[in-house]
Structures are given as structure tokens and as C-alpha cells.
Amino acid sequence: MNPVVEKLGAAVDEWVEKNNAQLVSTRRHLHAHPELAFAEFETTSYLEQRLREVGLKPRRLPTGTGLVCDVGSDAAGGGPMVVLRADIDALPLPDQKDVPYASTKEGLCHACGHDVHTTVALGVAMALATLDGLPGTVRVIFQPAEETIPGGATEVVASGVLDGASRAFALHCDPSVPAGTVGLRTGAITAACDRIDITLTGPGGHTARPQLTVDLVDALGRLITDLPGLLSRQVDPRSGMSLVWGAVNAGIAANAIPQRGSLRGTVRVLDRELWKDAENLMRSLVERVAATTGADVDVDYVRGLPPVVNDPRAVALMRAAALETVGHDHVVVSPQSMGGEDFGWFADVMPIALARLGTHPGGPPLDLHRGTFDVDERAIGVGIRLLARTALHALEADALSDPAGPPAPPRTRRPAPGDTSARRAVEREPDDAFHRPADRHAG
């Protein structure tokens, strides 16, 4: 182990042990006070106060919520810089747990572990702020609106706060493995997630005479069954592309062929290059099938999130940190998930790596995006030690490869990835499906 990393990492371990009770209290405060995307004002103020208490100087993101906080040497004076990212928003779900720290806001809760992610990032910033001799700057980003489409990460990238950094790291709670375990994976770890809405129209008619009209229910059935099969023969099966329907609607009366019908579903894919062409491919297949039915068709395709594709070098740095944090026996290969994560937008401007943080406390299985979700709070300390060591390893590697450090690009606002000219504040359902704005839950 590098002596600088070993010394500073040991100091972080000591800080975590000393402040464990405070960290648990912080997580429980955040859990009890959830806020939705781009409305995380109380959360932002709370984090801002905590960071200033230890002498740091956080600044708000242009979105009005979320923070950027630098720890270590001044990036403007040269030297390497790495980014650690945490998401701070909650979900429009009721908290179903009977615990003292249950949500105090009706219909809202931290059912995806963002309260843990935020506590970990806050702990890393506070721990590193007590150290001297950091080999560079750690930029901690508390990002709003991960639970939206296309995600608050687009605003972070557009703001330019990633400029000058060499790579970015993040973690996500994983309730499928016990606390004290870290999951890593090179390449795609989460999938792109888009929404497709199909509307069919026709003249309608009597079910006694389907030959005289366009049978929209039959047409919808053909789309439901034929499209996934056609898709599987159009793309490389290794790309992990799938189409799954979530809603179908047509008609009222049993003896009347309707004039309108609709389908809604999600398109997911692990291959980033294929994701770029997914919309054109899906439109082509829909039109091909619909043409055989005689129905008029309209397709509304909403590009969502890119896949998170972990950079091999960034994963290697996280692996070194994980081995030092939890040991070889507790570092596992994380399976790919078809769920979405907007951290993938960071890869537009730098290499990234996302790790899985084991949080299962034992007992019955838990799952994300459910009101019963909870964590083993021992995972907080593991997450802080993991991300702090990852940052130290990354800074040390960058300093060795270029002692002078790369010149920092101008801090100019970038165009946002995707189309954010009219921000789509579309909340993801517990199963990662999509809502239209009118379909939102309370809050």
C-alpha cells in the first residue's frame, strides 16, 4: 500500500469509529425528512450547515438544490482532482416502517438508500477535512433529482463542476448482500431506461363485424406479443436489450371495437452505443407491426438514462480501496442490473465507477423502491472508508502520472446531456417504470 494512502486511510478509519453515533444520527435525520427531486431545500441547507461547521465552503448548484464542496488543496493552484457523487432526493412512496426515524412527510420516503449515500459523502468530506497532506482535491457533489428522467446528473454535467477532474466515483445501496460487503463490476453495471408510449386509432365498430373496421384490440395484442420477439432478432443478445410492457388500455364495452388504444412500456439496454439507436429501432419495429393491422399509429419515445458503464481503471482503484476496507472475502462481483441510474451521464465527460454497498441487516429479504426498505447502518462506516480510500488512491495515481497535474479547463457551462430544454420531472415508479407528470403520487 502507498504510505500516504495508508496513513491518511488509517486516520479516516479512526474518524469513522469516533463519529459513528453522529453518522447514524445524521442518516436517521435525513431518512425522517425526505424531499422530492429539485425540492431538496431543507436537505441542502442541512448539509451546507454541517459542512461549514468543519470549515468547508460548499456552494449550491445552479439548480437551487444540491451542493459542491472541495476538500484539500485548491484546484485552481494545480494538482489532481477527483469527484465523489451522492444523490439526495427521495421517492413519492409512503414509509411503511415502524421505526423512530420513519418519514415525517406523508407519502415520501428514502426507499432507495439516498439517505445513506448522502451520509457517506458527508462523512467523507468531514473526515478528509481533518487531514493534512491530501495529494490533491476531492470534490464532493451532493446531486439533486436522481429519481427523475433524464436525471439531475444532466444539470451537474451542464454546470461545469466536473471540469478539471480526472474521474468520478459513487456507490449505491445493495440490499441483496449483507453489510460489510462491497460489489464491483467492470463495464455496464446498470442499464439505460427509456419509455415508449404507443397510441393506435381506427374507426371503431361492432364486434359482430370486425372485417368492416380495424380491430384495435387485436392490433394491440399483436404489438404486445410480436415486438419483444422481433427486437430479440434485431440486436445482439449480449447487449441486454429488452422491451417490457407496463400498461395497456382499450375499450369499455364487450361488444364494441374501440376507436383508440394505447400501450406503455420501458426499453432497457446495457450497451451504450446501441442505446443511441434504440429510438429509431423501436419506431421502425412498431410501424412494421402496425402496418399489418391497418391501424394508425403514433409513437411517443422518451429517452431516459444512459447505462452506467464502469471504467476498468476506475474500478481497479475502487477495488484497491475495497480490499483495504473490507478484505478479499467481502469483495464480490456485482451482477448487472436492468434498473436505471443517472450517474451514467457523468461518463460523457470523464471515466466513472459505481460500486454496490451491501446494506442487508439480516432477516427477511428487502428491496429498493419499497416503503419497507431499510439498511444495516454499519454500512455507513464501510461506505465512508471505501470512498475516502478510493479518492486517496485516485489522487495518488494521478499525482504520480503527472506531478504538475492537468490544467483545469475553463469553468463554462456545458450543454446538458440529453434534452433538458424543458426539464422532464417524471418520477420513476417503484419498479422503475415511468409516470407522466399527471400520474405523480402525492408530493
KOLBA-433603 format. One record per residue (C-alpha): residue number from 1; x, y, z. Coordinates in steps of 0.25 Angstrom, whole numbers. Example, Ala and Ser with C-alpha at 12.3 -4.5 7.8 and 13.67 -1.06 7.14 Angstrom:
{atom 1 {49 -18 31}}
{atom 2 {55 -4 29}}
//
This chain:
{atom 1 {0 0 0}}
{atom 2 {5 14 -3}}
{atom 3 {10 20 10}}
{atom 4 {2 33 8}}
{atom 5 {-11 25 6}}
{atom 6 {-8 16 17}}
{atom 7 {-6 28 27}}
{atom 8 {-18 36 22}}
{atom 9 {-27 24 21}}
{atom 10 {-24 20 36}}
{atom 11 {-27 34 40}}
{atom 12 {-41 32 33}}
{atom 13 {-43 19 40}}
{atom 14 {-41 26 53}}
{atom 15 {-50 37 50}}
{atom 16 {-61 28 46}}
{atom 17 {-60 20 59}}
{atom 18 {-60 32 67}}
{atom 19 {-72 39 60}}
{atom 20 {-81 26 58}}
{atom 21 {-92 31 66}}
{atom 22 {-93 44 60}}
{atom 23 {-93 38 46}}
{atom 24 {-104 29 50}}
{atom 25 {-112 41 55}}
{atom 26 {-109 48 42}}
{atom 27 {-115 37 34}}
{atom 28 {-127 36 42}}
{atom 29 {-130 51 41}}
{atom 30 {-129 50 26}}
{atom 31 {-138 38 26}}
{atom 32 {-148 45 34}}
{atom 33 {-148 57 25}}
{atom 34 {-149 53 11}}
{atom 35 {-151 62 -1}}
{atom 36 {-154 60 -15}}
{atom 37 {-146 64 -27}}
{atom 38 {-142 78 -29}}
{atom 39 {-149 81 -16}}
{atom 40 {-138 77 -6}}
{atom 41 {-137 91 0}}
{atom 42 {-137 86 15}}
{atom 43 {-127 75 11}}
{atom 44 {-118 85 4}}
{atom 45 {-118 95 16}}
{atom 46 {-115 84 26}}
{atom 47 {-103 78 18}}
{atom 48 {-98 92 16}}
{atom 49 {-98 95 31}}
{atom 50 {-91 82 34}}
{atom 51 {-80 85 24}}
{atom 52 {-78 99 29}}
{atom 53 {-77 94 43}}
{atom 54 {-64 87 39}}
{atom 55 {-58 99 32}}
{atom 56 {-62 95 18}}
{atom 57 {-68 104 8}}
{atom 58 {-79 97 0}}
{atom 59 {-86 105 -11}}
{atom 60 {-100 102 -17}}
{atom 61 {-102 96 -31}}
{atom 62 {-109 105 -41}}
{atom 63 {-122 97 -39}}
{atom 64 {-124 103 -26}}
{atom 65 {-123 90 -18}}
{atom 66 {-110 81 -17}}
{atom 67 {-96 85 -13}}
{atom 68 {-82 85 -18}}
{atom 69 {-71 84 -7}}
{atom 70 {-56 83 -9}}
{atom 71 {-47 77 1}}
{atom 72 {-32 78 0}}
{atom 73 {-23 87 -8}}
{atom 74 {-28 98 -17}}
{atom 75 {-31 92 -30}}
{atom 76 {-28 106 -37}}
{atom 77 {-14 104 -32}}
{atom 78 {-12 91 -39}}
{atom 79 {-11 77 -35}}
{atom 80 {-21 65 -38}}
{atom 81 {-36 66 -34}}
{atom 82 {-46 54 -33}}
{atom 83 {-61 55 -31}}
{atom 84 {-69 47 -21}}
{atom 85 {-84 48 -24}}
{atom 86 {-96 45 -15}}
{atom 87 {-111 47 -19}}
{atom 88 {-120 54 -9}}
{atom 89 {-135 52 -13}}
{atom 90 {-145 43 -8}}
{atom 91 {-157 36 -15}}
{atom 92 {-172 38 -15}}
{atom 93 {-175 26 -6}}
{atom 94 {-181 25 8}}
{atom 95 {-171 20 18}}
{atom 96 {-177 6 24}}
{atom 97 {-167 4 35}}
{atom 98 {-170 5 49}}
{atom 99 {-157 11 54}}
{atom 100 {-153 24 62}}
{atom 101 {-147 30 49}}
{atom 102 {-159 28 40}}
{atom 103 {-162 38 30}}
{atom 104 {-169 51 35}}
{atom 105 {-174 55 22}}
{atom 106 {-187 47 17}}
{atom 107 {-185 40 4}}
{atom 108 {-170 42 3}}
{atom 109 {-158 33 8}}
{atom 110 {-144 29 5}}
{atom 111 {-147 16 -1}}
{atom 112 {-134 15 -10}}
{atom 113 {-124 18 1}}
{atom 114 {-120 32 -3}}
{atom 115 {-120 36 11}}
{atom 116 {-109 26 13}}
{atom 117 {-102 31 0}}
{atom 118 {-103 45 5}}
{atom 119 {-98 42 19}}
{atom 120 {-86 35 13}}
{atom 121 {-82 46 5}}
{atom 122 {-84 56 16}}
{atom 123 {-75 47 25}}
{atom 124 {-64 46 15}}
{atom 125 {-64 61 13}}
{atom 126 {-63 63 28}}
{atom 127 {-53 53 31}}
{atom 128 {-44 58 20}}
{atom 129 {-45 72 25}}
{atom 130 {-38 68 38}}
{atom 131 {-26 63 30}}
{atom 132 {-13 69 25}}
{atom 133 {-6 65 13}}
{atom 134 {-17 61 3}}
{atom 135 {-10 59 -10}}
{atom 136 {-20 67 -18}}
{atom 137 {-34 72 -17}}
{atom 138 {-47 63 -14}}
{atom 139 {-59 70 -20}}
{atom 140 {-72 64 -13}}
{atom 141 {-85 66 -21}}
{atom 142 {-98 65 -14}}
{atom 143 {-107 63 -26}}
{atom 144 {-122 66 -27}}
{atom 145 {-132 59 -35}}
{atom 146 {-126 45 -37}}
{atom 147 {-141 39 -37}}
{atom 148 {-145 47 -49}}
{atom 149 {-143 46 -64}}
{atom 150 {-133 49 -70}}
{atom 151 {-128 52 -56}}
{atom 152 {-121 63 -48}}
{atom 153 {-108 58 -53}}
{atom 154 {-110 65 -66}}
{atom 155 {-111 78 -59}}
{atom 156 {-98 75 -51}}
{atom 157 {-91 72 -64}}
{atom 158 {-96 84 -71}}
{atom 159 {-92 93 -59}}
{atom 160 {-77 90 -62}}
{atom 161 {-74 86 -48}}
{atom 162 {-68 73 -53}}
{atom 163 {-57 81 -61}}
{atom 164 {-43 79 -57}}
{atom 165 {-46 65 -50}}
{atom 166 {-40 52 -55}}
{atom 167 {-51 42 -51}}
{atom 168 {-63 41 -43}}
{atom 169 {-68 31 -33}}
{atom 170 {-81 27 -26}}
{atom 171 {-88 16 -18}}
{atom 172 {-102 10 -17}}
{atom 173 {-108 2 -6}}
{atom 174 {-110 -12 -9}}
{atom 175 {-120 -20 0}}
{atom 176 {-117 -33 -7}}
{atom 177 {-104 -34 1}}
{atom 178 {-100 -32 15}}
{atom 179 {-94 -20 21}}
{atom 180 {-79 -21 21}}
{atom 181 {-79 -26 6}}
{atom 182 {-75 -17 -6}}
{atom 183 {-79 -21 -20}}
{atom 184 {-71 -17 -32}}
{atom 185 {-72 -19 -47}}
{atom 186 {-65 -14 -59}}
{atom 187 {-73 -10 -71}}
{atom 188 {-88 -8 -71}}
{atom 189 {-94 -9 -57}}
{atom 190 {-107 -3 -59}}
{atom 191 {-116 -1 -72}}
{atom 192 {-121 10 -80}}
{atom 193 {-136 12 -78}}
{atom 194 {-145 19 -88}}
{atom 195 {-160 20 -88}}
{atom 196 {-169 16 -100}}
{atom 197 {-184 20 -102}}
{atom 198 {-191 15 -114}}
{atom 199 {-205 20 -118}}
{atom 200 {-214 13 -128}}
{atom 201 {-226 19 -135}}
{atom 202 {-237 14 -144}}
{atom 203 {-251 16 -148}}
{atom 204 {-257 6 -137}}
{atom 205 {-269 -3 -140}}
{atom 206 {-277 -15 -135}}
{atom 207 {-270 -28 -130}}
{atom 208 {-280 -35 -139}}
{atom 209 {-274 -29 -152}}
{atom 210 {-259 -28 -149}}
{atom 211 {-256 -29 -164}}
{atom 212 {-262 -16 -167}}
{atom 213 {-253 -8 -158}}
{atom 214 {-239 -8 -151}}
{atom 215 {-239 -17 -139}}
{atom 216 {-230 -9 -129}}
{atom 217 {-231 -19 -118}}
{atom 218 {-225 -30 -128}}
{atom 219 {-215 -19 -133}}
{atom 220 {-210 -16 -118}}
{atom 221 {-209 -31 -116}}
{atom 222 {-200 -33 -128}}
{atom 223 {-191 -21 -123}}
{atom 224 {-191 -27 -109}}
{atom 225 {-186 -41 -114}}
{atom 226 {-179 -38 -127}}
{atom 227 {-170 -26 -123}}
{atom 228 {-161 -33 -112}}
{atom 229 {-159 -45 -121}}
{atom 230 {-155 -36 -133}}
{atom 231 {-146 -28 -124}}
{atom 232 {-139 -40 -120}}
{atom 233 {-135 -44 -134}}
{atom 234 {-131 -29 -138}}
{atom 235 {-120 -27 -127}}
{atom 236 {-108 -35 -122}}
{atom 237 {-113 -43 -110}}
{atom 238 {-101 -39 -102}}
{atom 239 {-106 -24 -102}}
{atom 240 {-116 -28 -92}}
{atom 241 {-127 -20 -99}}
{atom 242 {-141 -23 -94}}
{atom 243 {-155 -17 -96}}
{atom 244 {-165 -20 -85}}
{atom 245 {-180 -14 -85}}
{atom 246 {-185 -8 -73}}
{atom 247 {-199 -3 -77}}
{atom 248 {-210 -6 -88}}
{atom 249 {-223 1 -89}}
{atom 250 {-234 0 -99}}
{atom 251 {-249 0 -100}}
{atom 252 {-261 -1 -90}}
{atom 253 {-272 -10 -96}}
{atom 254 {-270 -24 -98}}
{atom 255 {-277 -23 -112}}
{atom 256 {-271 -11 -117}}
{atom 257 {-258 -9 -124}}
{atom 258 {-251 3 -119}}
{atom 259 {-246 15 -127}}
{atom 260 {-234 17 -118}}
{atom 261 {-224 8 -111}}
{atom 262 {-211 10 -104}}
{atom 263 {-198 3 -99}}
{atom 264 {-187 7 -90}}
{atom 265 {-174 1 -86}}
{atom 266 {-160 2 -84}}
{atom 267 {-148 -1 -93}}
{atom 268 {-135 -5 -86}}
{atom 269 {-121 -7 -91}}
{atom 270 {-107 -9 -85}}
{atom 271 {-99 -5 -98}}
{atom 272 {-97 10 -99}}
{atom 273 {-95 10 -114}}
{atom 274 {-108 2 -116}}
{atom 275 {-115 11 -107}}
{atom 276 {-112 23 -116}}
{atom 277 {-120 16 -127}}
{atom 278 {-131 10 -119}}
{atom 279 {-142 20 -122}}
{atom 280 {-140 19 -137}}
{atom 281 {-140 4 -136}}
{atom 282 {-153 3 -127}}
{atom 283 {-160 13 -136}}
{atom 284 {-157 4 -148}}
{atom 285 {-162 -8 -142}}
{atom 286 {-175 -2 -137}}
{atom 287 {-178 3 -151}}
{atom 288 {-175 -10 -157}}
{atom 289 {-185 -18 -148}}
{atom 290 {-195 -7 -148}}
{atom 291 {-195 -7 -163}}
{atom 292 {-201 -21 -164}}
{atom 293 {-213 -17 -155}}
{atom 294 {-218 -5 -163}}
{atom 295 {-218 4 -150}}
{atom 296 {-212 18 -150}}
{atom 297 {-200 18 -140}}
{atom 298 {-193 29 -132}}
{atom 299 {-181 27 -124}}
{atom 300 {-176 35 -113}}
{atom 301 {-162 31 -109}}
{atom 302 {-155 38 -97}}
{atom 303 {-140 36 -96}}
{atom 304 {-137 33 -81}}
{atom 305 {-124 30 -75}}
{atom 306 {-111 24 -81}}
{atom 307 {-105 11 -75}}
{atom 308 {-95 13 -65}}
{atom 309 {-82 7 -71}}
{atom 310 {-71 6 -61}}
{atom 311 {-57 9 -66}}
{atom 312 {-47 -2 -63}}
{atom 313 {-36 7 -57}}
{atom 314 {-46 14 -48}}
{atom 315 {-51 0 -44}}
{atom 316 {-37 -4 -41}}
{atom 317 {-35 8 -32}}
{atom 318 {-48 5 -24}}
{atom 319 {-44 -10 -23}}
{atom 320 {-31 -6 -16}}
{atom 321 {-39 3 -7}}
{atom 322 {-49 -9 -4}}
{atom 323 {-39 -19 -1}}
{atom 324 {-33 -10 9}}
{atom 325 {-47 -6 15}}
{atom 326 {-54 -20 16}}
{atom 327 {-44 -30 12}}
{atom 328 {-43 -40 0}}
{atom 329 {-54 -49 5}}
{atom 330 {-64 -38 5}}
{atom 331 {-62 -32 -9}}
{atom 332 {-71 -39 -19}}
{atom 333 {-74 -37 -34}}
{atom 334 {-87 -29 -34}}
{atom 335 {-98 -34 -44}}
{atom 336 {-103 -25 -55}}
{atom 337 {-116 -18 -52}}
{atom 338 {-126 -14 -62}}
{atom 339 {-130 -3 -53}}
{atom 340 {-126 12 -57}}
{atom 341 {-116 21 -50}}
{atom 342 {-113 35 -55}}
{atom 343 {-99 35 -51}}
{atom 344 {-97 29 -65}}
{atom 345 {-97 44 -70}}
{atom 346 {-84 47 -63}}
{atom 347 {-77 37 -73}}
{atom 348 {-80 47 -84}}
{atom 349 {-68 56 -79}}
{atom 350 {-60 46 -70}}
{atom 351 {-57 32 -66}}
{atom 352 {-67 27 -55}}
{atom 353 {-68 15 -46}}
{atom 354 {-81 11 -37}}
{atom 355 {-79 1 -26}}
{atom 356 {-90 -6 -19}}
{atom 357 {-91 -4 -4}}
{atom 358 {-96 -16 4}}
{atom 359 {-107 -12 14}}
{atom 360 {-115 -24 17}}
{atom 361 {-117 -25 32}}
{atom 362 {-121 -40 32}}
{atom 363 {-135 -46 33}}
{atom 364 {-146 -45 22}}
{atom 365 {-141 -40 9}}
{atom 366 {-142 -25 6}}
{atom 367 {-143 -18 -8}}
{atom 368 {-141 -4 -13}}
{atom 369 {-153 5 -16}}
{atom 370 {-162 -1 -6}}
{atom 371 {-167 6 7}}
{atom 372 {-161 -5 15}}
{atom 373 {-147 -3 11}}
{atom 374 {-137 -1 22}}
{atom 375 {-122 -3 24}}
{atom 376 {-112 -8 33}}
{atom 377 {-106 5 38}}
{atom 378 {-92 -1 40}}
{atom 379 {-91 0 25}}
{atom 380 {-89 15 26}}
{atom 381 {-75 14 32}}
{atom 382 {-72 4 21}}
{atom 383 {-76 14 11}}
{atom 384 {-68 25 16}}
{atom 385 {-56 17 18}}
{atom 386 {-58 12 3}}
{atom 387 {-60 25 -4}}
{atom 388 {-49 32 4}}
{atom 389 {-39 22 1}}
{atom 390 {-43 21 -14}}
{atom 391 {-41 36 -14}}
{atom 392 {-28 35 -8}}
{atom 393 {-23 24 -17}}
{atom 394 {-28 32 -29}}
{atom 395 {-21 45 -25}}
{atom 396 {-8 38 -23}}
{atom 397 {-9 31 -36}}
{atom 398 {-12 44 -43}}
{atom 399 {-1 51 -36}}
{atom 400 {9 40 -39}}
{atom 401 {5 40 -54}}
{atom 402 {6 56 -55}}
{atom 403 {12 62 -43}}
{atom 404 {8 76 -48}}
{atom 405 {-6 72 -50}}
{atom 406 {-14 74 -62}}
{atom 407 {-18 89 -66}}
{atom 408 {-32 91 -61}}
{atom 409 {-42 95 -73}}
{atom 410 {-50 108 -72}}
{atom 411 {-62 107 -63}}
{atom 412 {-72 109 -74}}
{atom 413 {-86 103 -74}}
{atom 414 {-87 91 -83}}
{atom 415 {-99 87 -91}}
{atom 416 {-107 77 -83}}
{atom 417 {-107 63 -88}}
{atom 418 {-120 59 -94}}
{atom 419 {-131 69 -96}}
{atom 420 {-133 77 -83}}
{atom 421 {-138 90 -90}}
{atom 422 {-152 86 -84}}
{atom 423 {-148 78 -72}}
{atom 424 {-156 65 -70}}
{atom 425 {-159 64 -56}}
{atom 426 {-164 50 -58}}
{atom 427 {-163 41 -45}}
{atom 428 {-160 27 -46}}
{atom 429 {-169 17 -41}}
{atom 430 {-165 7 -30}}
{atom 431 {-162 -3 -41}}
{atom 432 {-154 7 -49}}
{atom 433 {-165 10 -59}}
{atom 434 {-169 24 -63}}
{atom 435 {-181 33 -60}}
{atom 436 {-186 45 -68}}
{atom 437 {-186 58 -59}}
{atom 438 {-201 56 -57}}
{atom 439 {-199 42 -51}}
{atom 440 {-190 46 -40}}
{atom 441 {-192 41 -26}}
{atom 442 {-195 51 -15}}
{atom 443 {-184 62 -13}}
//
